[in-house]
Amino acid sequence: MTLTQDIYYCSEFKKSNETNYNFSIPLEINIDIKKNEKIKFKLIDFSIMNTMLTISSTHKNNQFKIKYLNVDYYISIPDGSYTAVSLRDTINSILTASSRPLALNYNKSTNKYYWIISNGIIAGNLFFYPLNCASLFGFTKASYELIYPNEYYSETFANMLPYSKIVLVSDIVFDTNVQNNFVKNYSANTGTGDIICWLPRDIPLFSTINFYNNNNREIEISNKNIKNINFSIMNEYQEYILDAPNCYIHFQLITYDNTNWYKQFYKLLYDISYYLLSLYFKK
């Protein structure tokens, strides 16, 4: 006999002490697995809107430093979701308002930022320190001396994403299709279990990131008693996505009889043959 629970859930209905990135889904029917039973987890679909900020103090990719005439100026980029061009414009507005003698430009064809220096800036006057914006801008050195009329291109590409994967994990324990390399020193008691799905984030802002179980993947789990399942939304660096919006999850829990039917069948045949032989020898 097979029993399937279909669960549809939106994190909007989480408990008051839960978050969009860490929440628990209660089951309508508590599951108690008998000795001859097994259970499978099947994610049908999962969706989340790509509204997460690309730059923020939380991601620690929002500050760089300009040193001008031996005075340090720390530039903080306002939290937000930026394109490469809108980030350039925002930074230049900050620099212009504070009368700093440089401007940031962006080459779309190479996906690289570069600095343009104002007339009159000589050696020793102006320095740039990427700080925690190094990956964002693509500048790899700790500091740069900036001199007019040179232009200073980043060594690598601009990277507007502080992380590139959306990872759905849970506290259920997998028997098959195990991917427990996500969390170091994994155990069933860590509160964060195996990876259920792993999705790319490199889609346009305010688009929906979707997962569909096109391969009909089912995962055997070793949990024997399930009243609820805890889910977490993380990135590939094992960090919670703190500004995750509401998400939508549809999954199934499939309980089935794990008895080896063919063994039972052969046992039945054996019993029948034994009975027939016993009748024959009684004659």
Stockholm file with secondary structure:
# STOCKHOLM 1.0

chainA/1-283         MTLTQDIYYCSEFKKSNETNYNFSIPLEINIDIKKNEKIKFKLIDFSIMNTMLTISSTHKNNQFKIKYLNVDYYISIPDGSYTAVSLRDTINSILTASSRPLALNYNKSTNKYYWIISNGIIAGNLFFYPLNCASLFGFTKASYELIYPNEYYSETFANMLPYSKIVLVSDIVFDTNVQNNFVKNYSANTGTGDIICWLPRDIPLFSTINFYNNNNREIEISNKNIKNINFSIMNEYQEYILDAPNCYIHFQLITYDNTNWYKQFYKLLYDISYYLLSLYFKK
#=GR chainA/1-283 SS CEEEEEEEEEGGGCCTTCBTTEEEEEEEEEEECCTTEEEEEEEEEEEEECCCCSBCTTTTCCEEEEEETTEEEEEECCSBCCCHHHHHHHHHHHHHHTTCSEEEEEETTTTEEEEEECTTCCTTSEEEECGGGHHHHTCCSSCEECCTTCEEECSSCCCCCSCCEEEEEESCCBSSSCCTTSSTTCCTTSSCCCEEEEEECCSCTTCEEEEECTTCCCEEECCSEEEEEEEEEECTTSCBCTTCCCEEEEEEEEEEECCCHHHHHHHHHHHHHHHHHHHHHHC
#=GC SS_cons         CEEEEEEEEEGGGCCTTCBTTEEEEEEEEEEECCTTEEEEEEEEEEEEECCCCSBCTTTTCCEEEEEETTEEEEEECCSBCCCHHHHHHHHHHHHHHTTCSEEEEEETTTTEEEEEECTTCCTTSEEEECGGGHHHHTCCSSCEECCTTCEEECSSCCCCCSCCEEEEEESCCBSSSCCTTSSTTCCTTSSCCCEEEEEECCSCTTCEEEEECTTCCCEEECCSEEEEEEEEEECTTSCBCTTCCCEEEEEEEEEEECCCHHHHHHHHHHHHHHHHHHHHHHC
//
